[in-house]
Amino acid sequence: MKNLIQKKRIYFSLSILLLMFYAYDFMELRISTPTFEAMLADNPFHYEADFGYVETEDRRLRYLEIGQDTLPLIMFIHGAPSSSSFWKSMLRDSSLLSQAKLMAVDRPGYGYSGYGRPETSVKQQAALIAEVLREKRDEHSSIILHGSSYGGTVAARLAMDFPDLVDGLLLQSASLMPGREKTYLFSHITKHWPLSWLLPGSIHVANMEKLSHKMQLDSMAGLWDRIKSAAIILHGNSDGLIYPENARYAYEQMKNAAFLEIKMLEGRKHDLLWTKRQLLEQSLEKLLKVCTKSYTPPAMDISAASY
């Protein structure tokens, strides 16, 4: 009898957990184009967001842009599980909109980019996003990528493979060092088909990406010297998901970066968009200045790189 009660409790807990996943998935991770357009229209300049798609033989990638074509371009690349909606507050920011055109993309498998269908190859993800940037290259004096968490992995790979498309790189809490992140038992259990089909599409995609992280980062290990852009690395020194070693590793590897800065944030975790948003904005503004030659960087000094 006791065992039966325990089993019922476990099943009930799993049901509640799955319900929460689905609720979060539909409320936050898949904002339709009309709803997102209305949301982003609430900005100080009354800019309207334009949504578009890049299509290949087997993929359709949704992206959005907002702001003036005459300004530099900042592209935001989200982590997992997430979508372009993760950046909604930044995409309406008055300071950023006054200095740059802003863009965000649904990475493959998320939002409205083949939802629920994983693309575990970071190289392929970078190539898809590069197709979007290639169309914009001639319109903007500089292009800056802001990658968060696994979006930082994709941003770094994009700067490696397409250095002509990237002038600046902001890596926020990014997964960059092979094997130095937390992987939950849940990810291993739910990769098998009897359970994977129960998960919301974004959680399934995030799981499949998570389990391939080390292999993907191993494949990038010898490519860091390809990055020629300016770069800023931000990471919380209490991040228990993507460990702080990731930031230090990338800093040591990017020997050919035009400008390089690292800030290890005391007591901060994996939630910098909410706890250090002002610093994110300041870092993007610094990269804009570096890319337009209006900023004179001090000598690199990792010992002074805390915030």
N, C-alpha and C positions, 0 to 999 in steps of 0.2 A: 504494500500500500504506500509506504514511504517513498519507494523508488518511483512509483507511478506519479505521485505528487511532484517529485523533483523533475521528472520528465516533462510534465505539463508546464511547470514553471519555465523550464528551458525553452520549450516550444513557444510559450507565450512571449518570453523575452525576445526570442528571435523574430517573432511576428511584429512586435512593437518596433524593433530595430529596423526591419525591412520597411515598415510603414513610414518611419522617420526618414529613411533614405529616399523613398519615393516622393514624400512631401517636399523635402529639401530640393530634390532633383527638379521637380516641376515648378517650384516657386522661385528658385534662384538660378538654376543652371541652364534653362532653355527659355530665354526671353524672345518672343516672336519679333519679327522685323517691325510690324506696325506699333507694337507696344514699346519696343526699344526706341523707335524713332520719336514717339511722343515723350518718352522719358528724357531723352537727350536734348530735345528742343528747349527744355527748361535750363537755359544757360544765359549768361549776362549779355551775350552778343546776338542772341536769337538765331544762331546758326542752325541749319537743318543737317542732320546726318544723312549721308548717302551710303546705301548698302549695295554690295556687289558680290559676285562670285567668280572664282577662278576654277575652271573645270579641266580635268585631265581624263584619260580613258576610264579610270576607275574611281576618281575622287572628285568631290565638289566642295570647295572651301569658301565659307562665307566670311566677308570682312566688312568693316564699316570705316568711314572717315568723316571727320568734322573739322571745319575751320577753313583758313585761307590757303589757296594753292601757292601763293607767293612766299610763304614762310617755310622754314625747315620742317621736316616730318619726324614725328615721334610715333613709333609703332609699339603697342603693348602686346605682350605674349603671355598668356595665363598659364597657371600650373594645373594640377590635377587633384580631384575632379573639379572642373570649373568650366568657364566659357568667357567670351568677350564681356559678358555682363559683370564679371569680377571688377572691371575697370570703370564702371559707370560713374563713380564719383570723380575720378581723374579726367574722364572725357568731358565733364562739364566744368572743369576748373577754369576760372577766369584768368588766372596768371598764366597757365600753360597755353590756353587758347589765344592769348594776346601775343605769344611768342612762337607758336608752332601750329601746324596742322596735326591733328591727332588721329590715330588709326588703331584699330584693334581687330583681332582675328579669332575666329573659333578654330582651335587646333583640330586636326583630324580626329574624328570620333566624338567630338564634343559639340554642344550647341546645335547649329544647323550645318555642320560639316561632316556628314555621314555619321550621324549620331549613333553611338553604340557599337561602331565598327572600329576596332583598334588599328592604329598604325604604329607599331612598336619601333620602327626604324627612325631614329632621330635624323639621320641623313635625308630620308625621304620627306619628313616633316619640314625640314629646313628648305629643301628644294621646292616644295609646294608654296611656302610663304615667300620664297625668293621670286616666284612668278608674279606675286602681287607687287613686290617692291620694284621689280624690273620695269613695270609699267609706270612707276612713279619717279624713277631715278632722274629723268630729265626735268621734272617739274620742281624739284626741291634742291636747294643748295647743299643740304646735308640731311642724312637719315640716321636717326638714333633708335636703337632697340632697347626696350625695357622688358626684361624677362624675369618673371617671378617663379621661384621654386623650379619645377621641371620646365617651365617656360624659359628659365634661364639657361637650361641645358640646350634647348632648341636655338635660343638666341646666340649662344656661344658657337654652336655648330654652323649656324648661318654665317657668322663672322669669319669662321674658318674657311668655309667652302665658297663664299661669295664676298670676298673682302672689298670688291668694287662697289657693293651695295650698302656697306655699313661704315658710317663715320664715327659713331659713338655707341657705347654699350653700357647699360646699367644692369648689373646682375644682382638681383634682390633675393636673398635666402636661397640661392640657386644650388641645385644638385650638380656638382662638377667633378668630384673625386670618386673614383670607382669604389663601391662598397661602404662608403661612409654616410649611411643614412639608416633610419629605422624602418624595418619591414615587419609588419604585423603578421602573426600566424593566420589571421583572417584572410590575408591575400593569398597565401598558399592553399588554404582549404577551398576557397571559392573560385580557384582557377579551373577546377574540374567541372565538366558540363552538367552533372546532376544539380549543382548549386549555382553555377555561373548564370544560368538563364533566369534565376530568381531575382538577380540584382538589377537595379536601374542601369540603363545604358552607360551613363557617365562613370558609375562606380566600377562596372566591369572593365571599361577602357582604362581607368586609372589603375586597377589591379594588374592588368596585362602590361601596362607601361612600367609599373613599379617592379615587376618581376624581371623585366629586361634591362633595368637601369644599369646594372654593373657591366653587362656585356656592351651596351651602347657607349658608356663612358670609357670603357677599355679601348673601344675602337677610335675614340677621340684623343687618346693619351699622347700620340705622337704628332698632333696637328696644331698644338697651341701656338707654335711660332708663326703660324699663318695669320694670326690676328694682328692687324696693323692699326686698327681704330683706337680712338681714345676709350678708356674703360674706367668705370667706378664699380667697386664691389661693396655691397652692404650686407652684413650678416649679424644676427643676434648671437652673442656668445653663450646664451642659454637655450639655443635652439635644439630641442630634443627630437626633431624629425629629420632635418638635414643638418648634420653636425657641423660645428664651426670650422673644422679642418677643411671643409670644401672651399671656403673663401681663401684661406691661406694657401692652399694648393694651387688654385687658379692664379693668385697673385704671383706666386713663384714661377708659374709656367708662362705667363704672358710677357715674355722678354722683348717682344717687338712691338708692343702697344705704343701708340703715339703719345699717350698720356695714361698714367695708371695710378689709381688711388684705392685704398681699402679702408673701410671703417668697420671695426668690430664693436657692436653696440652692447654696452654693459647691461646685463640682466634682461635683455630682450630675447624673445622667442621667434616663432615662425609667422608672426602676425604683424609685420611691419607696415602693411598698408593701413592698418587701423591705429597702430601705436606710434608710428614714425612717418606719417604721411607728409608732414612738412619737410622732413629730411629728404624724402623721395623727390619731392618737387624741387628742392634746392639742388639736388644732385643732377636732375635733368636740366635745370637751368645752367648749371656749371658746364655740363657737356655741350649745351648749345653754344656757350661762349667759347669753349675750347675749339669746337668745330668751326666757328666763324673767326678764329684767331683773335678774339677780343678778350682773352683770358691768358694771363701769364702764370703758368703753374709753378709752384715751389718745387724744390728738389724732393724726389720720392723718399719717404722715411716711414717705414712700416712701424717703427717703435712709437711714432706719434699718431698712428692711425687708429684712434679710438674716438668714441663720441658719446 
